[in-house]
Amino acid sequence: MLCMSVQACNSDDPGETPIPPATPIAEDQAAHDLAVQICAGLFDCDCSDASYYDDEAACVEARSAEIQLELDVYLDEGWQWNDECAGELLWTWRNWACLGPDSARSAANFDTRRCPLFHGTLDKGEFCYFTGYGDPCAPGLSCYDEYCIDAPQLPIPTGSSCGNGWEQLPCEAGSYCKYEYLDGSNTCTPYPKAGDGCDPGSGTLCGPSSLDLICDPETAKCVGAPGEGESCELGICAPGYYCDGGLDFTCQPRQDIGQGCGADVVCPVDASCINNECVLDPPLACELVGW
């Protein structure tokens, strides 16, 4: 199944080869091209599942056939293939390289809601459910809250509603879909900055967790998450630190790979505490073997 959910940033390191821009992938080439990238990740990143294949070429042959069978299910039902979105998916995978799950999704993240690989044949008003491969509604329509409706223009502009039933829609750059606790609405809201006002009663974070801002309950303003040795009664610390309840709820440096631990939170990002030792998580590319 797809690991879905595009934003991306190519490396600025002059020593690294930049990832070429996304290019469309035709329907008859898709299975092969996707298999090539999946298998390259398996072998380049030393994934354990690489052992199931004699070599990378054998992997490509097997996965191409399997992926084609999956795509044919939709094609045989008359669903329309989206060359552009397929190209973006492949570009996303290439940007993941051998990064751990969190780092990979920060480098590039694909959203089938914004860019479905397929569009189906259902008419407006028909019951539907969104799949990992695409939208079952006909082109020009989208499946939201289990019914085909006129497709909204994505991303949603700042200040507009970004909720549709139980779903949140992607907002334009510089804003996020904020849930309002008082009335249950969702609105595209600009990312907050340190010093902006906030409502302590609506949660501890100021905006998405990636901003590393918390809502100070005393000043009702957004402030940077606490650093080493600072109080973390809200349970949140700046990047590179964790909240240690055993040290009077203060922020302490995370352990390095190979060092001792008692919980995952003590270890670096993209690492877990296994047998009391911080161990790197498998690269996200390793999960693509099941696509």
C-alpha positions, -999 to 999 in steps of 0.1 A, spaced: 0 0 0 11 35 -7 29 54 21 10 85 13 8 117 24 39 169 -19 62 193 -3 99 188 -8 133 203 -5 163 191 -25 196 191 -7 217 223 -8 248 203 -3 270 210 -33 286 176 -29 253 158 -35 237 151 -69 204 170 -71 173 150 -78 160 158 -113 125 175 -115 95 153 -116 85 142 -151 52 125 -162 51 87 -163 29 71 -189 5 44 -179 24 17 -199 57 26 -182 45 31 -147 49 -4 -133 85 -7 -145 96 28 -134 81 24 -99 96 -10 -95 130 3 -105 129 29 -77 115 5 -51 142 -21 -58 169 5 -59 159 16 -24 158 -20 -11 194 -27 -22 209 8 -18 196 11 18 204 -25 28 168 -33 36 162 -67 50 136 -76 23 163 -73 -3 173 -109 7 141 -122 -9 155 -115 -44 186 -129 -61 197 -94 -72 182 -60 -80 173 -70 -116 153 -100 -103 135 -76 -79 126 -52 -107 112 -81 -128 91 -95 -99 78 -61 -86 70 -48 -121 47 -78 -127 31 -74 -93 25 -37 -96 11 -41 -131 -15 -65 -117 -26 -40 -91 -28 -11 -116 -48 -33 -140 -76 -37 -115 -83 0 -118 -75 3 -155 -99 -26 -163 -127 -7 -145 -121 24 -167 -103 45 -142 -81 72 -158 -43 73 -151 -27 106 -141 8 108 -157 17 140 -138 9 126 -104 27 94 -111 58 114 -118 55 133 -86 51 100 -66 83 87 -82 101 120 -75 91 118 -39 105 83 -35 138 94 -50 140 123 -25 136 98 4 170 82 -5 179 62 26 165 86 52 146 74 82 108 78 83 104 113 98 134 128 79 122 113 46 87 127 50 102 161 58 123 159 26 93 150 4 58 139 11 32 128 -14 -5 134 -10 -29 114 -31 -58 137 -21 -40 166 -39 -26 145 -67 -44 111 -72 -28 85 -94 -63 75 -108 -97 91 -113 -126 68 -114 -160 68 -130 -185 77 -102 -210 105 -108 -217 135 -86 -237 125 -55 -227 88 -56 -213 70 -26 -175 66 -26 -145 59 -6 -110 72 -14 -83 46 -20 -45 47 -17 -42 48 -54 -67 76 -63 -101 91 -64 -131 68 -74 -150 99 -87 -149 110 -123 -125 138 -133 -137 171 -120 -152 155 -90 -136 144 -57 -146 119 -30 -152 138 3 -171 125 33 -181 94 13 -198 112 -16 -186 126 -50 -188 163 -50 -174 191 -73 -137 190 -68 -125 219 -46 -96 240 -58 -65 228 -39 -47 240 -20 -72 259 0 -65 296 4 -57 311 38 -88 321 56 -111 296 39 -127 265 53 -104 234 50 -128 209 66 -151 186 47 -169 162 70 -142 143 89 -114 153 65 -90 182 65 -79 196 31 -44 208 23 -39 246 27 -17 269 6 19 274 15 24 293 48 -8 281 64 -22 250 80 -57 236 86 -65 247 122 -92 230 141 -113 254 162 -124 237 194 -153 261 201 -173 255 170 -156 224 155 -147 243 123 -115 240 103 -98 271 88 -66 276 68 -46 297 92 -12 314 88 16 296 107 21 314 140 54 330 150 70 335 184 52 363 201 19 357 185 -11 354 208 -26 319 214 -53 302 234 -39 280 262 -72 262 264 -70 250 228 -39 229 232 -2 231 241 11 236 206 12 268 185 5 255 151 20 222 138 45 204 160 72 210 133 72 247 142 86 239 177 64 266 193 42 261 224 15 282 239 27 297 272 -3 294 296 9 325 316 13 350 288 -10 334 262 17 339 236 36 315 214 71 309 226 99 286 215 100 252 230 123 249 261 159 238 257 184 220 278 177 222 316 146 243 311 112 233 325 90 212 303 58 209 323 39 208 290 59 178 280 74 194 249 111 203 243 131 219 215 146 196 188 174 174 201 159 172 236 133 153 255 113 160 286 127 139 315 102 135 343 128 119 365 148 152 365 120 175 377 105 177 342 134 194 325 146 191 289 176 169 285 197 160 254 186 130 235 210 100 235 232 92 204 228 60 184 243 31 204 238 47 238 216 34 265 179 43 268 147 34 286 122 47 260 120 58 224 117 94 233 152 94 247 167 85 213 173 107 183 147 113 156 143 82 134 156 59 161 140 35 186 150 21 220 156 -16 214 170 -38 242 179 -6 261 199 8 232 192 35 207 190 19 173 183 36 139 149 29 124 149 13 89 148 38 61 113 47 48 124 33 14 124 -1 29 86 1 34 80 5 -3 85 -32 -9 48 -37 -1 36 -11 -25 
